[in-house]
Amino acid sequence: MSLLDDIQVAATDPSHSLSDLLRKSQILAFRLRHEPFREWVAHELNGYPDDAGLPDYRGSLRGEIKADLAGMFGRAAKNVAVPLTNIPEEVRDRAVQFKFYQGVAMLESLIGDARRTGETRVMSPFSAELAALTPVWQDYQTISMWLEVPIASVVGILDQVRSRALEFVLEIETENPEAGATATKDPPVPLARADAIFNTVIYGGQVALGPGATVSVTPGDLGSLMAYLDAQGVAKEDRAELEAALKADKNRLGQRVKGWLGEMAVKTASFGGGVAENAAGGLIAAAVIRFLGVG
């Protein structure tokens, strides 16, 4: 059985754990010499760094804020829904974002524990200080407050990982049925084509700029923008200057950001300033536009 066949069996046979599927995918990633797929597999196995840009299926979940309250004369109310209007408007969107950074084994364990105990939700507590400063009912004190999502959301994440890994392998097999069979001198699938497949299948919904050129940036997620620019060879000091420009322009396409894009256009035209030869100025500009959510 070939490696591609082995991965397909692991993806479709319930007796195989998701960790087993991903470890087999690690072998394929090394034989493809495709760093983005290798990194994605490693993150799904071991967990994502706190500053990483998460795939949409992990980072776009919205939860519900709940609280336990205490009133006079021993009165209490538990599991009370907190209206979003009680949360300061400037942090409201971030307050309801539920992000999962854990590796798949930990998420599988979380689901197993929930099934044994009958728990139907996953909770992320807010600080006691924030809870105390957030009134919910008149004449009641907020004792604790948390963000929760259904446990089914975790099941959905694991299903997404399994289905995306399978689809990636099927697409690679279409390009080259012998891909991954053994280590070869040259990548068994051209890296530009592997990039296109990866960005479409794993990070679906990115901005496309022609064959093999997609931008894996999540709107409003600075970590994903910086990770993408790093992968494109944009120097650390240039990324720091962009971050400062975004802050100065309040995450808008202002004069500082436009000036930075102009400077990068010159650098990419001459392949200088630490920018990799394959990092087209259009891709860098598209990444910033994608982050700003104006394109």
C-alpha positions in Angstrom: 0.0 0.0 0.0 1.4 3.4 -1.0 1.7 6.3 1.5 -1.1 8.1 -0.2 -3.3 5.1 0.1 -2.3 4.6 3.7 -3.3 8.2 4.6 -6.6 7.8 2.8 -7.4 4.7 4.9 -6.4 6.5 8.1 -8.7 9.4 7.2 -11.7 7.3 6.4 -11.4 4.4 8.9 -12.8 5.4 12.3 -10.4 2.9 14.0 -7.5 5.2 13.2 -7.0 8.2 15.5 -6.6 11.7 14.0 -3.1 11.8 15.5 -2.2 8.6 13.5 -3.5 10.3 10.3 -1.4 13.4 11.0 1.7 11.5 11.7 1.4 9.7 8.4 0.8 13.1 6.8 4.0 14.4 8.4 5.9 11.8 6.3 4.1 13.0 3.2 4.9 16.7 4.0 8.6 15.9 4.2 8.7 13.9 1.0 6.7 16.7 -0.8 9.2 19.2 0.7 6.2 21.4 1.4 6.9 23.5 4.4 3.4 25.1 4.9 1.8 21.6 4.9 4.5 20.3 7.3 3.9 23.3 9.6 0.1 22.8 9.6 0.4 19.1 10.4 2.8 19.9 13.3 0.5 22.6 14.7 -2.5 20.3 14.5 -0.5 17.6 16.3 1.2 19.7 19.0 -0.9 22.8 19.2 -0.6 26.3 17.8 1.6 29.0 19.4 -0.3 31.8 21.2 0.7 34.3 18.5 -0.2 32.1 15.5 -2.8 32.9 12.9 -5.4 30.2 13.3 -7.3 28.5 10.4 -10.9 29.7 10.2 -12.3 26.5 11.6 -10.3 27.1 14.8 -10.4 30.8 15.2 -13.8 32.0 13.9 -16.0 30.5 16.5 -18.3 32.8 18.5 -19.3 31.8 22.0 -21.9 33.0 24.5 -21.0 34.8 27.7 -22.5 33.4 30.9 -22.2 34.4 34.5 -23.0 33.4 38.1 -24.6 36.1 40.2 -25.1 36.8 43.9 -27.7 39.1 45.4 -28.8 40.2 48.9 -30.1 37.8 51.5 -28.4 34.8 50.0 -30.1 35.1 46.6 -28.1 33.6 43.7 -28.5 33.1 40.0 -26.4 30.7 38.0 -25.6 30.3 34.3 -27.2 33.6 33.4 -26.7 34.9 29.8 -24.8 38.2 29.7 -26.2 40.6 27.1 -23.5 41.9 24.8 -24.6 45.4 25.5 -23.1 45.0 28.9 -19.7 44.5 27.4 -17.7 47.6 26.3 -18.2 48.1 22.6 -14.5 48.4 21.8 -13.9 44.8 23.1 -17.2 43.2 22.3 -16.1 41.3 19.2 -13.0 40.0 20.8 -14.9 39.0 24.0 -17.1 36.5 22.1 -14.3 35.0 20.0 -13.5 31.4 21.1 -10.2 30.2 19.7 -8.8 26.7 20.0 -5.0 26.4 20.1 -4.7 22.9 21.5 -3.4 19.9 19.5 -5.9 17.3 18.3 -5.0 14.7 21.0 -6.0 17.2 23.7 -9.2 18.1 21.8 -10.0 14.4 21.5 -9.4 14.0 25.2 -11.7 17.0 25.9 -14.5 15.3 23.9 -14.0 12.0 25.7 -14.2 13.6 29.1 -17.3 15.5 28.1 -19.0 12.3 27.0 -18.1 10.5 30.2 -19.4 13.4 32.4 -22.3 14.5 30.2 -20.9 18.0 29.8 -22.3 19.7 26.7 -20.1 22.8 26.6 -16.5 24.1 26.7 -15.9 27.1 28.9 -13.1 29.8 29.0 -13.3 31.9 32.2 -12.8 35.6 32.3 -10.7 37.1 35.1 -12.4 37.7 38.5 -11.6 41.5 38.1 -13.4 41.7 34.8 -16.4 39.8 36.2 -16.6 42.1 39.2 -16.7 45.1 36.8 -19.4 43.7 34.6 -22.9 44.1 36.1 -25.6 41.8 34.7 -28.7 42.2 36.9 -29.5 45.2 39.1 -28.7 44.6 42.8 -26.7 41.5 41.9 -22.9 41.1 42.0 -21.2 39.2 39.2 -19.3 36.4 40.9 -17.8 34.6 37.9 -18.1 35.0 34.1 -17.1 32.9 31.2 -17.3 32.3 27.5 -18.8 29.0 26.3 -19.3 27.1 23.1 -21.1 23.7 22.6 -18.8 20.6 22.8 -20.1 19.9 19.2 -17.8 22.8 18.1 -14.8 20.8 19.1 -16.1 17.8 17.2 -16.4 20.1 14.2 -12.8 21.2 14.5 -11.6 17.6 14.4 -13.9 16.7 11.5 -12.4 19.7 9.6 -8.8 18.6 10.2 -9.6 15.0 9.0 -11.5 16.1 5.9 -9.0 18.8 4.9 -6.0 16.4 5.3 -7.9 13.8 3.2 -8.8 16.4 0.5 -5.2 17.6 0.3 -3.9 14.1 -0.2 -6.5 13.3 -2.9 -5.5 16.5 -4.8 -1.8 15.6 -4.5 -2.6 12.1 -5.8 -4.3 13.7 -8.8 -1.2 15.6 -9.6 1.2 12.7 -9.1 -0.1 9.2 -8.0 3.5 8.3 -7.0 4.0 11.4 -4.8 5.3 10.5 -1.4 6.2 6.9 -2.3 9.9 7.6 -1.6 12.2 10.5 -1.1 13.2 12.0 -4.5 15.7 14.5 -5.6 13.1 17.0 -6.8 9.7 17.6 -5.2 7.2 15.1 -6.7 4.6 17.9 -7.1 5.8 21.4 -8.1 5.9 23.6 -5.0 3.8 26.3 -6.7 1.1 23.7 -7.4 1.4 22.3 -3.9 1.0 25.9 -2.5 -2.2 26.4 -4.5 -3.7 23.1 -3.3 -2.7 23.8 0.3 -4.1 27.3 0.4 -7.4 26.2 -1.3 -7.9 23.1 0.8 -6.4 23.9 4.2 -6.9 27.6 4.3 -10.0 27.9 2.1 -11.3 31.3 1.2 -8.1 33.2 0.6 -7.6 35.9 -1.9 -6.4 34.4 -5.2 -4.0 36.3 -7.5 -3.5 33.8 -10.3 -2.3 30.2 -10.6 -0.4 29.1 -7.5 -0.6 32.5 -5.8 -2.9 32.8 -2.8 -2.8 34.9 0.3 -3.3 33.0 3.6 -4.2 36.0 5.8 -7.2 36.3 8.1 -8.8 39.7 8.2 -8.0 41.5 11.4 -5.5 38.9 12.5 -2.1 40.5 12.8 -0.4 37.2 13.6 -1.5 35.6 10.3 -0.4 38.7 8.3 3.1 38.7 9.9 3.5 34.9 9.5 2.6 35.2 5.8 5.0 38.1 5.2 7.7 36.2 7.0 7.1 33.2 4.8 7.4 35.5 1.8 10.8 36.6 2.9 9.9 40.1 4.2 12.6 41.1 6.6 11.9 41.3 10.4 12.6 45.1 10.4 10.2 45.6 7.5 7.5 43.7 9.3 8.1 45.8 12.4 7.8 49.0 10.4 4.5 47.7 8.9 3.2 47.0 12.4 4.1 50.5 13.5 2.4 51.9 10.4 -0.8 49.9 11.0 -0.9 51.1 14.6 -0.4 54.8 13.5 -3.1 54.5 10.9 -5.4 52.6 13.3 -5.5 49.5 11.1 -6.7 51.5 8.1 -5.2 52.1 4.6 -3.7 55.5 5.7 -0.6 57.4 4.7 1.9 55.4 6.8 0.6 52.0 5.4 0.5 53.3 1.9 4.1 54.6 2.3 5.2 51.2 3.5 3.6 49.5 0.6 5.4 51.9 -1.8 8.7 51.1 -0.2 8.1 47.4 -0.5 7.1 47.7 -4.1 10.6 49.1 -4.8 12.3 46.4 -2.8 10.4 43.6 -4.5 11.2 45.1 -7.9 14.9 44.8 -7.2 14.6 41.6 -5.1 16.4 43.4 -2.4 15.9 44.3 1.3 15.6 40.7 2.4 12.6 40.0 0.2 12.6 36.6 -1.4 12.7 36.4 -5.1 9.3 34.7 -5.3 7.6 37.3 -3.1 5.8 39.5 -5.7 4.9 43.0 -4.6 1.3 42.3 -5.5 1.1 39.4 -3.0 2.5 41.6 -0.2 0.0 44.3 -1.0 -2.9 41.8 -1.2 -1.9 40.4 2.2 -2.1 43.8 3.8 -5.4 44.6 2.0 -6.7 41.2 3.2 -5.7 42.0 6.8 -7.4 45.4 6.6 -10.6 43.8 5.2 -10.9 46.4 2.4 -10.3 44.1 -0.5 
